[in-house]
Structures are given as C-alpha cells and as structure tokens.
Amino acid sequence: MKIVALVLAGGEGTRLYPLTAEHAKPALPFANGYRIIDFVLSNLVNSRISTIYVLAQHKPESLIRHIAEAWAPWVAEAEGGIKVLLPRSNTLSGQFKGTADAVYQYVELIQAHRPDLVAVFSADHIYRMDVRQMVSFHVERAAEVTVSAVSVPIERASAFGIISCSADGGVREFREKPPHPFPVPDNPQRAYASMGNYLFDPDVLERVLEEGRSRGDTDFGRDILPRIVERARVYAYDFGKNLVPGVQDFEERAYWRDVGTLTALAAAQQDAMGHEPRFNLWNRRWPIRGDYDARLLAKIREWRHEDAALTPAAAWQSGGRERRIDEPAHPS
C-alpha cells in the first residue's frame, strides 16, 4: 500500500515563548539530542512510510537544516524521500492559514504520487506509534477517514478536539475544545481526544478540501472534521490498542503528550528521565532517531567507503547497494 505522509509543522508555538523566539515549535530540543519532530518522523519511518513532506512556516530555518542533516540520509536509506514545504508565494497571503489550508496548497503534489492513503500527522507530540496498525484498522472498516484518538481524563478534555463514537469506532460527532466533552462509550470519566493524526482516502481528502475552500474553512479540527462526520465513513482509532515492540514493563502504556506549553514540555522531559522512565527514549526495536543517529550513519558510510577502497570486490559480488539481512526483498 502506497502512503504519502504530510507532517504539519507550521505552528507558531506562542505558548512556548521564549523557546520559539528563534525556532519553530517542532524543531525545539526535547531531550538527549532529540527534537520534538523526531518522534512523529521516527514513527512514520519505523512504520515503513518513507514518502514524507513536512509543511513548515514559522521560523523554519533550523527545522529545514535539521531535516536535511538528520533525516534526509535515513529516509534515503529506506528508498524514500523527505522534503520541507513552505507556503506558496502565489497564494493571497503567502502563508498557511491553517492545517487544512496547508494541505490544500499542495494537493496537486499528493495527486502526483497517486497514493492509496494520505497520512496527515501533527509534529507537536511525544509518543511512539506503529502507524501500520492504524492503517490496518482503516482498511478493515472500509473507512474514508480515520482519526487517531487517545483517552484523556474528562476534566481535561476541553483542551482537545473531542470525538463521540460508537463501540466499533464509528464517529458520531467531532467538536473542537467543547466545554462539555463526550465521554467514551464505556467510561464516563474519560474522553477520546484527537491526536491530530489522520488517514484519508485521497479522493475524499481532495473533495473535503475543495468544499472547505469554497466555505473559507482552513483548519481540520475546527472546520473540516466536524462537517464531514455525517457525509463520510469516519472512524476513531483507539491509540490505547497500538502495540509497539520493545516497550518496557515500567513504561506508561500508550504514552502520548501534547507539549504545547512550557509546563507540559518540562513534564514530558521529566517523564523521559530516570532509571525507569515513564517514556523510555532508548528502544532498540522502535528507535527514535535524531542528530546523533545521523552523525553515526555518516560515520558508518565513511567506514564502508574506506573499506571498499581497501578491499578488492569479489568476482561473485553482485552490483548495487548493500542490503541488510533484516530488510524485506520487496517494499510493502
């Protein structure tokens, strides 16, 4: 299945000032050399999704540099590509007016790939996720749109986009930051919050963006999703059922944090510290990659080049690039 991913990284991050005075929010350091955007990109690449576009706007220089230096080499190893896209200069304001407008400005780029699915993911959260499990959920239910949902205490739910759904995940209603959130079907003390991660059938995405454009809609959570629930097959994927390999017993299951404030960022950084952290940054089976890993990859390539220069090629050695023993022979 061919999937194109668009990562929404254009937020200004005003609640993280002064950290965002010189950097885009997703480019902010998190811990141990990782940046906030490294988590969503690691999840996509680990899920074998390697056609990725990062939609950036606010102070993008450090983000562009990070993508080029830390991520382009890894994605190239996966035979994919990653590119930062800025607002088109030929638009009325020369900027992204919202998350939906950002995707709309590059809808023809999506069409050129002819994907089976389009993943539209936020760049602002700390978590691990096997996106292929969400894809399987989407396909099994013949969904047209799937929203990843995380269970949150209902007293804190008004800070999120909240989903009302049936027991099988079918979405009945979506409201952005409602004063009276809907509880989950089996627990009145919890609510399903949107994680800002969406899967769209390409034709449906194009249609809802065109219709939204005619109404002046610019944002997925505020404008697009509340309208399409009654007109498309929309499902909520329960993030709590996502199983990532290598998670330790002492870690918090289905760990996900929105780090949109200084307090939330500091709390998440604290969660990644200690001998038995709530969120362990070191998971060899589902690695988070960043600057350090890119430097290591460059060093390995340098060693390979030096070794090839010193060692004559065997007569039986096949041409082309080296394949790892755990790499599938055919892309999925």
Salt bridges, closest charged atoms under 4 A:
ASP38 OD1 - HIS66 NE2 2.65
GLU77 OE2 - ARG301 NH2 3.08
GLU77 OE1 - ARG324 NH1 3.76
GLU79 OE2 - ARG321 NH2 2.92
ASP101 OD1 - ARG213 NH1 2.90
GLU108 OE2 - ARG88 NH2 2.24
ASP124 OD2 - LYS25 NZ 3.57
GLU140 OE1 - ARG141 NH1 3.66
GLU173 OE2 - ARG175 NE 2.67
ASP201 OD1 - HIS138 NE2 2.95
GLU211 OE2 - ARG207 NE 3.87
GLU211 OE1 - ARG231 NH2 2.82
ASP217 OD2 - ARG215 NH2 2.98
ASP217 OD2 - ARG227 NE 3.03
ASP223 OD2 - ARG222 NH2 3.09
ASP249 OD1 - ARG253 NH2 3.72
GLU252 OE1 - ARG257 NH2 2.93
GLU252 OE1 - ARG278 NH1 3.82
ASP258 OD1 - HIS125 NE2 3.95
ASP271 OD2 - ARG257 NE 3.71
ASP271 OD1 - ARG278 NH1 3.94
ASP291 OD2 - ARG35 NE 3.62
ASP291 OD1 - HIS66 ND1 3.04
GLU302 OE1 - LYS299 NZ 3.54
ASP326 OD1 - ARG324 NE 3.79
GLU327 OE2 - ARG321 NH2 2.66
GLU327 OE2 - ARG323 NH1 3.22
